[in-house]
Amino acid sequence: MYMISAVLYFLMHHPIWSFLIILLFSFALGILLSIWRNHGKWFFIFPILGFLAAMFNIFFTHYLNSLFLNAVGTESTAIIVYAEETNSLYNDQNVWEYEAVLKTAEGLDVATNFSTTSASIYPLRNAILIPPKGEVFVAKYVPGFERNILIMSDKSNYGLKWVINKDLKPVIKAEGQLAASPANPKFISEYRLALQAFIEKHRDGPDPALIRQYEQKLKALE
């Protein structure tokens, strides 16, 4: 498993080299098959497949790595010790480079690094949730190649806070509607449903005081 982890790490952290290697390998394989099978079609098929594989690597390998590490990785903790903003852009935002230290299950300290474009995060979302510098977070890795880590956002404090803030939006919206028109039965119903959904999802979460507050508000509605 550590060999797979090492290959995935290289593909993510060296996208240009990976792109060239995949293309050259596909060209070489196409030439060899064309000579062996005495048919020129392989010379065209494999470079096309290689180009598609190279593009897949750029955009999707970090997702594949996340699924792989989540399935077979060992859970531990890590911490970001250094963060630096670069001049590179990704989705109109500056890319950040991070240095981190992983504390393995065996108690070893392993230095590693990643960026906003190469970080592997689970669960998979259309959001790059990087832990703040200096805050311990849960991570997974494969013994034998510990540098390739998976950030477990929903098992870490910063990720749990992000989820709560996201789930609070429907409650805040419904509360605002009800404040604008306290006698509106539709607004009352929407607020009740929003409270119930939030309480049910986060009853055992990190903010029991907020849950008690919302339970009192729900009781007042009834």
C-alpha positions, -999 to +999 in steps of 0.1 A: +000+000+000+028+024+007+040+022-029+006+033-041+007+061-016+041+072-028+030+072-065-001+092-057+020+117-037+044+121-066+015+126-091-001+153-069+030+172-059+048+171-093+020+177-119+042+190-147+067+161-144+037+137-141+021+151-172+053+147-192+060+112-179+025+100-186+027+114-222+061+100-229+051+066-215+020+065-236+039+075-268+065+048-261+038+022-254+020+032-286+052+028-307+061-006-291+025-019-297+025-006-333+057-025-340+047-056-322+012-058-337+023-043-370-007-019-369-003+019-368-035+026-349-018+020-316+006+049-323-025+072-322-046+055-296-022+054-267-010+090-270-047+101-269-053+079-238-021+092-223-032+128-227-066+120-212-048+103-182-025+132-178-054+157-177-072+134-152-042+134-130-041+172-128-078+176-118-088+144-100-058+126-085-061+144-052-097+131-050-085+096-057-058+100-031-084+111-005-105+080-012-075+058-010-061+071+022-095+072+039-101+035+030-067+021+040-050+048+061-040+048+098-056+076+118-033+100+137-028+138+142-009+165+125-003+203+128+007+230+103+039+247+115+044+271+086+022+287+059+032+310+031+011+327+004+025+324-031+020+344-063+003+314-080-035+316-085-061+289-083-098+298-088-088+334-086-073+329-052-036+328-042-022+294-036-007+287-001+022+264+007+021+246+040+047+227+061+033+203+086+044+177+111+025+144+114+025+125+147+023+088+137+005+062+157+039+049+167+048+083+181+072+094+153+073+129+140+073+131+102+077+164+084+056+168+053+042+196+030+013+204+007-004+233-009-040+244-015-038+226-048-022+194-036-039+189-003-060+158+002-091+164+023-120+142+034-150+143+031-148+153-006-164+188-010-162+216-035-143+235-008-106+235+003-108+233+041-072+237+053-066+237+091-053+270+106-017+271+115-009+258+150-042+238+154-040+201+157-061+182+132-069+146+125-050+130+096-046+096+080-015+081+064-001+048+051+027+034+072+058+032+051+052+065+033+039+089+060+045+121+040+013+115+021-014+126+045-052+130+044-068+159+063-099+146+081-118+179+083-150+166+099-130+150+127-111+181+135-123+212+154-119+236+126-139+214+102-167+208+128-170+246+132-172+250+095-200+224+092-219+240+121-217+275+105-229+261+072-258+243+088-267+275+108-275+294+076-310+279+071-318+285+108-306+321+107-326+327+075-358+312+089-353+332+122-350+364+102-381+357+082-400+350+114-387+382+130-401+402+100-435+386+103-440+367+136-476+357+129-469+342+094-477+304+097-453+295+068-424+313+085-432+296+118-432+262+101-400+268+083-383+280+115-395+249+134-382+226+107-349+244+105-344+241+143-354+205+143-330+196+115-301+214+132-307+200+166-310+164+152-278+167+133-257+184+160-272+171+192-239+153+201-217+181+186-191+204+201-216+231+212-242+217+236-250+252+249-262+262+214-283+230+212-300+238+245-307+273+233-323+261+201-343+234+220-358+262+242-367+282+211-383+251+196-403+245+227-414+281+228-428+277+192-449+248+203 
